[in-house]
Amino acid sequence: MNKKQFGILIIFLLLIPKLATSQNIDSKVDSLYQLTSNQPGFSIAVFKANKIVLEKQYGIANLDYNIPITSETVFDIGSIAKQFTAAAILLLENEGKLSIKEPAYKYINNLSRYKKGDPSIEQLLNQTSGIPEVDPYFYLADLSFNDLLTQPRVSNIIVNLKELNFKPGEYFEYTNANYILLANIIEKVSKKSFAEFLQEHIFTPLKMENTIKKNRTYDIIKNRAIGYIEDEEAYYKMDLPATIYNGDGQILTTPRDMFKWHQGIQNATIGKPDLWKKMHTKAKLNDGTTINYGLGVEFETHNGYSALGFDGMIMGGFVSKYLYFPELDIAFFSTQNTFEEDFEERFFQLVDLYIPNKKQVNTNQEIENIIIELPIDALKKYEGSYIFLGNEYEDIKTGIIQLKENHLVLTTSDGKEIGKLEPIGNQSFLMDGIIMEFDIQANNKQYRFYANESEKPWLFKELKPYKHTELELKELEGIYLNKSLQIAKEIKFEDDKLQFYYGKGAYNVEIEALSKDLFSIPNYSIQFIRNKSGKIISMKIMGLEFEKI
């Protein structure tokens, strides 16, 4: 064997472990994404430093024509698109055309001057503005995701919501509305359409040739995947072509283009390093609390490593996730054309093939150490029925707190136990790691349920059941009008029940009584308002007031 042959042999022997490892990962990835021959599928990639170290496609992009998913198939990535909106705002700031510290109303036509304060552009970006989510108002406005939802139409709903959910900067609350309004700012400042600005300042400079902002219902988008939803092992199309508003989503791309975006950030191909540092810095609330959200990105921890990125889930049948681990300089991107709520389990199984679990030292104080004892008489005052009237993301919830074996227990109305309340301080309790803070006064009991540390707590008020007479129910009949949005609703008393009419009378749902002048329909609570003489003058649904006419 000569020196040249020997050298080739040594190189080959050195490559064997690497090749074996790569083949081993490939086979494990394939096992994670096993599909039958006619299913929607996945397009995935792993980015390490300056390379795509894994790229694979599985399944069918279009079931009608049995078109397979390839590296050029484009997927709607949902809310991952918010990164591009945030970047566009920061690029405009970098050009000196705005400051994110400025109030948002300066650049958004007809935005309310709210009683609780004026949100800044930065508070729109980091989801602390207090502006309500817009999606739940579509149904109330007799719209659905199958109707033509343009930027002016959706923005008009947002700017006519006259009340904030909280003082700007007081809490974190994720809403699409914030980013829809940011798109208005981009158009006003740049004097270009939202799609044009993204194309000229982000997609073209980064050579993202297969990335597009869906802009019209009739656009032809080359290599587009169709979205699906599965029901009883059958697939149905869920594409939403009429959803064309801006800012919060409606961008289609490929893993290779996402790699170009990822590299553009790391190398500051556009903008400056300080711009991306600002985007990837955790925001703070007014009280100094740090939240796991920056400007268009969210933060999480996996296997002991910090990561940043975003999820995209849309009812149009797509789910995507992008996650970057700076300490390891490795990123993961997965997109699929079937809606799946528990998609993260498979995604993190992919991550685990590359990232080992790092042991962590738990420095948090054990909460159990601060549990105190209270006498039975002190516990009794918290007993009662309570109700949370819902919000943009949560339905109405009711519960009963009662003493059982010298402990306060929260149960459902039919007696199913939800959890045990452990006292930890003055009017404060702990239930399964969640804090509940009570405010107990004569004839007025309520508690705040802190479902998430930095988010606005759910307010549960004491529920006092009330039996309405037929005369009282008939008093609620009539037509109610919200003047700002020009939405009218009719309430009728039919077959001994109140009925709420949608769609200009086309269909109706039953109204259920909760308490005096407090009722509910699916997804909403209704509070009827009386004047000083006791006459019904209006009703409120999710902060919108409808005047009785």
C-alpha positions in Angstrom: 0.0 0.0 0.0 1.5 3.3 -1.0 1.3 6.6 0.9 -1.6 7.9 -1.3 -3.7 4.7 -0.7 -2.9 4.8 3.0 -4.0 8.4 3.2 -7.3 7.7 1.5 -7.9 4.8 3.8 -7.3 7.0 6.9 -9.7 9.6 5.6 -12.3 6.9 4.9 -12.0 5.4 8.4 -12.3 8.9 10.0 -15.5 9.5 8.0 -17.2 6.2 9.0 -18.4 7.4 12.5 -19.7 10.7 11.0 -21.5 8.9 8.2 -23.0 6.3 10.5 -24.2 9.1 12.9 -25.8 10.9 9.9 -27.5 7.8 8.6 -28.7 7.0 12.2 -30.3 10.4 12.5 -31.8 10.2 9.0 -33.5 6.9 9.9 -34.8 8.2 13.2 -36.2 11.3 11.5 -37.9 9.1 8.9 -39.5 7.1 11.7 -40.9 10.4 13.2 -42.6 11.4 10.0 -43.9 8.1 8.8 -47.0 8.6 6.5 -49.3 6.5 4.4 -49.2 7.0 0.6 -52.0 9.6 0.4 -51.6 12.0 3.3 -50.7 15.7 3.8 -47.2 16.0 5.1 -44.2 17.9 6.2 -41.2 19.9 5.1 -38.5 20.1 7.7 -34.9 21.5 8.0 -32.2 21.8 10.6 -29.7 24.7 10.3 -26.3 24.4 12.0 -24.0 27.4 11.8 -23.9 28.3 8.1 -25.3 25.1 6.7 -28.5 23.2 6.2 -27.5 19.9 7.9 -30.9 18.2 7.3 -33.7 18.8 4.9 -36.5 16.4 4.2 -40.0 16.3 2.8 -42.8 13.8 3.4 -46.4 13.5 2.1 -48.6 15.2 -0.4 -49.0 18.9 -1.1 -52.3 18.6 -3.0 -54.5 15.5 -2.5 -56.7 16.3 -5.5 -53.9 15.7 -7.9 -51.5 13.6 -5.7 -48.7 16.2 -6.0 -45.9 15.3 -3.6 -44.2 17.8 -1.3 -40.8 18.9 -2.5 -38.2 21.4 -1.4 -39.9 24.0 -3.5 -43.4 23.5 -2.0 -44.5 26.7 -0.2 -46.5 26.6 3.0 -48.5 29.2 4.9 -46.4 29.7 8.0 -49.1 31.5 10.1 -47.8 33.7 12.9 -44.1 33.0 12.2 -44.8 35.9 9.7 -44.9 38.3 12.7 -41.1 38.3 12.6 -41.2 39.9 9.2 -43.6 42.6 10.4 -41.4 43.3 13.4 -38.3 43.5 11.2 -40.0 45.9 8.8 -40.9 48.3 11.7 -37.3 48.1 13.0 -35.9 48.7 9.5 -38.1 51.9 9.3 -36.8 53.0 12.7 -33.2 52.3 11.5 -33.9 54.7 8.6 -35.1 57.4 11.1 -38.7 57.3 9.8 -40.2 56.5 13.2 -39.4 55.6 16.8 -41.0 52.5 18.4 -41.3 54.6 21.6 -43.8 56.9 19.8 -47.6 56.4 20.4 -49.2 54.1 17.9 -52.1 56.5 17.3 -49.7 58.9 15.5 -49.5 56.5 12.6 -52.8 54.7 12.7 -55.9 56.5 11.3 -58.8 56.6 13.7 -57.1 54.7 16.5 -58.8 55.5 19.8 -57.3 57.6 22.5 -57.9 55.1 25.2 -58.8 56.0 28.8 -56.2 53.6 30.2 -53.4 55.2 28.1 -52.0 55.3 24.6 -50.0 52.2 23.5 -46.7 52.8 21.9 -45.5 51.1 18.7 -43.1 49.0 20.9 -46.1 47.8 23.0 -47.8 46.6 19.9 -44.6 44.8 19.0 -44.1 43.1 22.4 -47.8 42.3 22.9 -48.3 44.5 25.9 -50.6 47.1 24.4 -53.9 46.0 25.9 -55.7 46.2 22.6 -58.3 43.3 22.4 -57.9 40.5 19.9 -60.0 41.0 16.8 -60.8 37.4 15.8 -63.8 36.9 18.2 -65.4 40.0 16.8 -65.7 38.6 13.3 -68.5 36.3 14.3 -70.2 39.1 16.2 -70.0 41.3 13.1 -71.6 38.5 11.0 -68.3 37.6 9.4 -66.4 34.4 9.2 -62.9 33.3 7.9 -64.7 32.4 4.6 -65.7 36.0 4.0 -63.4 38.5 2.3 -61.3 39.8 5.2 -59.3 42.8 3.8 -56.9 45.1 5.7 -59.4 48.0 5.9 -62.3 45.8 7.0 -60.4 44.1 9.8 -58.6 47.3 10.9 -61.9 49.1 11.1 -63.1 46.6 13.7 -59.9 47.0 15.8 -59.9 50.8 15.9 -63.6 50.8 16.9 -62.9 48.8 20.0 -62.9 51.7 22.4 -61.6 50.0 25.6 -58.2 48.4 26.3 -58.1 45.2 28.3 -55.5 46.7 30.6 -53.2 49.7 31.0 -50.5 49.6 28.3 -47.4 47.7 29.6 -49.3 46.3 32.6 -49.6 42.7 31.2 -48.6 40.6 28.3 -51.5 39.4 26.1 -50.8 37.9 22.7 -53.1 39.3 19.9 -53.1 39.3 16.2 -54.7 42.8 16.3 -51.4 44.3 17.4 -49.6 43.1 14.3 -52.5 44.0 12.0 -52.1 47.6 13.2 -48.3 47.4 12.8 -48.9 46.7 9.1 -50.9 49.9 8.8 -48.0 51.8 10.3 -45.6 50.3 7.8 -47.8 51.3 4.9 -48.3 54.9 6.2 -44.6 55.5 6.9 -43.1 53.8 3.9 -45.9 55.0 1.5 -45.8 51.5 0.0 -48.2 48.5 0.3 -47.3 46.1 3.1 -46.5 43.3 0.5 -44.3 45.7 -1.5 -42.3 46.8 1.5 -41.5 43.3 2.6 -40.6 42.2 -0.9 -38.2 45.2 -1.5 -36.6 45.3 2.0 -36.6 41.7 3.2 -37.4 39.0 0.6 -35.5 40.4 -2.4 -32.3 41.4 -0.5 -32.2 38.0 1.2 -32.9 36.2 -2.1 -36.0 34.6 -0.6 -37.3 33.7 -4.1 -40.0 31.4 -3.0 -41.5 33.6 -0.3 -44.7 35.6 -0.9 -47.3 37.6 1.0 -50.7 36.4 0.0 -52.3 39.6 -1.2 -55.4 38.8 -3.3 -57.9 35.9 -3.3 -57.2 35.2 -7.0 -53.4 35.2 -6.9 -51.6 32.2 -8.5 -48.9 31.0 -6.1 -46.5 28.6 -7.7 -46.0 25.3 -5.8 -48.5 26.1 -3.1 -49.5 23.4 -0.6 -53.2 23.1 0.2 -54.2 23.0 3.9 -56.2 20.2 5.4 -57.8 19.0 8.6 -58.3 15.4 9.6 -61.6 14.0 10.9 -62.1 10.3 11.5 -59.1 9.4 9.3 -60.4 11.4 6.4 -58.9 14.7 5.1 -60.8 17.9 4.2 -59.6 21.1 2.6 -59.3 24.1 4.9 -57.8 26.7 2.7 -58.9 30.3 3.5 -58.2 32.3 0.3 -60.3 35.2 1.4 -58.1 36.0 4.4 -55.8 38.6 2.9 -55.2 41.2 5.7 -51.7 42.1 6.7 -49.2 41.9 9.5 -50.1 38.8 11.6 -49.6 36.1 8.9 -50.6 35.2 5.3 -47.0 34.6 4.2 -46.0 31.5 2.3 -42.4 30.2 2.2 -40.1 27.1 2.2 -37.5 25.8 4.6 -34.7 26.9 2.3 -36.0 30.5 2.3 -36.4 30.3 6.1 -32.7 29.4 6.2 -31.9 32.5 4.1 -34.0 34.6 6.6 -32.1 32.9 9.5 -28.8 33.6 7.9 -29.8 37.2 7.2 -30.4 37.8 10.9 -27.2 36.1 12.0 -25.1 38.0 9.5 -27.1 41.3 9.6 -27.3 41.1 5.8 -30.1 43.7 6.1 -30.3 46.2 9.0 -27.6 46.3 11.6 -26.6 43.9 14.4 -28.2 46.3 17.0 -31.5 46.0 15.2 -31.6 42.2 15.6 -30.3 42.4 19.2 -33.3 44.7 20.0 -35.7 42.3 18.3 -34.3 39.4 20.3 -34.3 41.0 23.7 -36.9 40.1 26.2 -39.4 42.8 26.9 -40.4 44.2 30.3 -43.7 45.2 31.9 -44.2 48.5 33.6 -43.3 46.9 37.0 -40.0 45.6 35.6 -41.2 42.0 35.2 -39.3 40.3 32.2 -41.6 38.4 29.8 -40.8 35.6 27.4 -41.5 37.8 24.4 -39.3 40.2 22.4 -40.3 42.0 19.2 -42.0 39.4 17.0 -40.3 36.5 18.7 -41.0 34.4 21.8 -38.6 32.7 24.1 -38.6 29.2 25.6 -36.3 26.6 27.1 -35.8 23.0 26.1 -33.4 20.4 27.4 -31.8 23.2 29.6 -31.0 25.5 26.7 -32.6 28.9 25.9 -34.2 29.3 22.5 -36.1 31.8 20.6 -38.5 31.6 17.6 -42.2 31.4 16.9 -45.1 29.0 16.2 -47.6 29.3 13.4 -51.0 27.6 13.7 -53.9 28.6 11.4 -57.3 27.0 10.9 -56.6 27.1 7.1 -54.8 23.8 7.7 -51.2 24.7 8.4 -48.8 24.4 11.4 -45.2 25.6 11.5 -42.5 26.2 14.1 -39.1 27.9 13.9 -36.8 27.6 16.9 -33.2 28.8 17.3 -30.7 27.8 20.1 -28.1 30.6 20.2 -25.7 28.8 22.6 -25.5 25.8 20.2 -26.0 27.9 17.0 -28.6 25.4 15.7 -32.1 26.1 14.5 -35.1 23.9 13.5 -37.9 24.6 11.1 -40.9 22.4 10.5 -44.0 23.1 8.5 -47.0 20.9 7.6 -50.2 21.2 5.6 -52.6 19.6 8.1 -53.9 21.2 11.3 -52.6 19.5 14.4 -52.9 21.0 17.9 -50.3 18.7 19.5 -47.7 19.1 16.8 -45.0 20.1 19.2 -44.5 16.6 20.5 -43.1 15.4 17.2 -41.2 18.7 16.7 -39.3 18.3 20.0 -38.6 14.7 19.3 -36.7 16.0 16.2 -34.9 18.5 18.4 -33.9 15.8 20.9 -32.0 14.0 18.1 -29.6 16.9 18.0 -29.7 18.4 21.5 -29.0 16.4 24.6 -30.7 17.2 27.9 -28.5 19.4 30.0 -28.8 18.9 33.8 -30.2 21.9 35.5 -30.0 23.1 39.1 -33.4 24.1 40.4 -32.9 27.2 42.5 -36.6 28.1 42.9 -37.9 28.1 46.4 -40.4 25.3 47.0 -43.8 26.9 47.2 -45.0 24.2 49.6 -42.8 25.8 52.3 -45.0 28.9 52.4 -48.3 27.1 52.9 -50.0 28.3 56.1 -53.0 27.1 58.2 -56.3 29.0 58.6 -59.1 28.2 60.9 -62.4 26.8 59.5 -64.3 30.0 60.2 -61.7 32.0 58.1 -62.0 29.5 55.2 -65.8 29.5 55.2 -66.0 33.1 53.9 -64.5 32.0 50.6 -67.2 29.5 49.9 -69.6 30.3 47.0 -70.3 30.1 43.3 -68.0 32.1 41.0 -68.0 33.0 37.3 -65.3 34.2 34.8 -67.1 35.9 31.9 -64.5 34.9 29.3 -62.1 36.8 27.1 -60.9 36.7 23.5 -59.2 33.3 24.1 -61.2 31.6 26.9 -64.8 30.7 27.2 -67.0 31.5 30.2 -66.0 29.4 33.2 -67.9 28.7 36.4 -67.0 26.9 39.6 -68.0 26.3 43.2 -65.7 26.7 46.1 -66.7 24.8 49.2 -65.2 23.2 52.3 -64.5 19.5 52.2 -62.7 17.8 55.1 -61.4 21.1 56.4 -60.0 22.2 53.0 -61.3 24.5 50.4 -62.0 22.7 47.1 -62.9 24.1 43.7 -65.4 21.9 41.9 -67.5 22.2 38.7 -71.2 22.8 39.0 -71.9 19.0 38.8 -69.5 18.3 41.7 -66.3 17.2 39.8 -63.2 18.3 41.8 -60.9 20.7 39.9 -58.3 21.3 42.7 -57.6 22.0 46.3 -56.9 25.5 47.6 -53.9 25.8 49.9 -53.6 29.1 51.8 -50.3 30.9 51.3 -51.0 34.4 52.7 -53.6 37.1 53.3 -56.5 36.2 51.0 -54.1 34.2 48.7 -54.3 30.6 47.8 -52.4 28.1 45.7 -54.1 25.5 43.5 -51.9 23.1 41.5 -49.1 25.7 41.3 -51.5 28.6 40.3 -52.1 31.6 42.5 -55.6 32.7 43.4 -56.0 36.1 45.0 -59.3 36.9 46.7 -61.1 40.2 47.5 -63.7 39.4 50.0 -66.1 42.2 50.9 -69.8 42.3 52.1 -72.0 41.2 49.2 -69.1 41.3 46.8 -66.7 38.4 46.5 -64.2 37.8 43.7 -60.8 36.3 43.0 -58.1 36.7 40.4 -56.8 33.5 38.8 -53.2 33.9 37.6 -53.1 31.3 34.8 -49.8 32.8 33.5 -47.4 34.9 35.4 -47.1 37.9 33.1 -50.6 37.8 31.6 -53.7 39.5 32.8 -55.4 37.3 35.5 -58.9 35.9 35.0 -61.3 37.7 37.2 -63.9 35.4 38.8 -66.9 37.2 40.4 -69.4 35.7 42.8 -72.3 34.3 40.8 -75.7 35.0 42.3 -78.3 32.9 40.4 -81.5 34.7 39.5 -84.9 33.4 38.1 -86.2 35.9 35.6 -90.0 36.1 35.1 -91.5 36.0 31.7 -92.2 39.7 31.9 -88.6 40.5 32.7 -87.4 38.3 29.7 -89.8 40.0 27.3 -88.5 43.4 28.5 -85.1 42.5 26.9 -86.7 42.0 23.4 -85.7 44.5 20.8 -83.1 45.6 18.2 -79.7 46.7 19.5 -77.3 48.7 17.4 -73.5 49.3 17.7 -73.2 52.6 15.9 -69.4 52.6 15.3 -69.4 49.3 13.5 -73.0 49.5 12.2 -73.8 46.1 13.6 -77.4 45.4 14.6 -78.6 42.4 16.7 -82.2 41.4 17.5 -83.4 39.6 20.6 -86.8 37.8 20.6 -88.8 35.9 23.2 -89.9 32.7 21.5 -91.2 29.4 22.9 -90.6 30.6 26.4 -86.9 31.4 25.7 -84.8 34.3 24.6 -83.2 34.0 21.2 -80.2 36.0 19.9 -80.3 36.6 16.1 -77.2 36.7 13.9 -76.7 37.4 10.2 -79.5 40.0 9.9 -82.0 37.4 11.3 -80.7 34.5 9.2 -80.0 32.3 12.2 -80.2 32.4 16.0 -79.0 30.9 19.3 -80.6 30.5 22.6 -79.7 33.0 25.4 -79.1 31.4 28.8 -79.5 33.3 32.1 -76.5 33.5 34.4 -77.6 36.1 36.9 -79.8 39.2 37.0 -79.4 41.0 33.6 -76.4 38.8 32.9 -76.8 36.1 30.1 -74.6 34.1 27.8 -74.6 32.8 24.2 -71.9 30.5 22.8 -68.5 32.3 23.2 -69.9 35.5 24.7 -71.5 36.9 27.8 -74.2 39.6 27.5 -74.7 42.3 30.2 -77.9 44.3 29.9 -77.6 47.9 31.0 -80.5 49.9 32.7 -80.9 53.6 33.2 -81.6 55.2 36.6 -85.3 54.4 36.2 -84.6 50.7 35.6 -85.3 50.7 31.8 -83.1 48.6 29.6 -81.1 51.0 27.4 -78.3 48.8 26.0 -76.3 45.6 26.1 -72.6 45.0 26.3 -70.9 42.1 24.5 -67.1 41.8 24.9 -66.8 45.5 25.6 -68.9 46.5 22.6 -72.0 48.4 23.6 -75.2 48.0 21.6 -77.9 50.7 22.1 -81.5 49.6 22.2 -83.4 51.3 19.4 
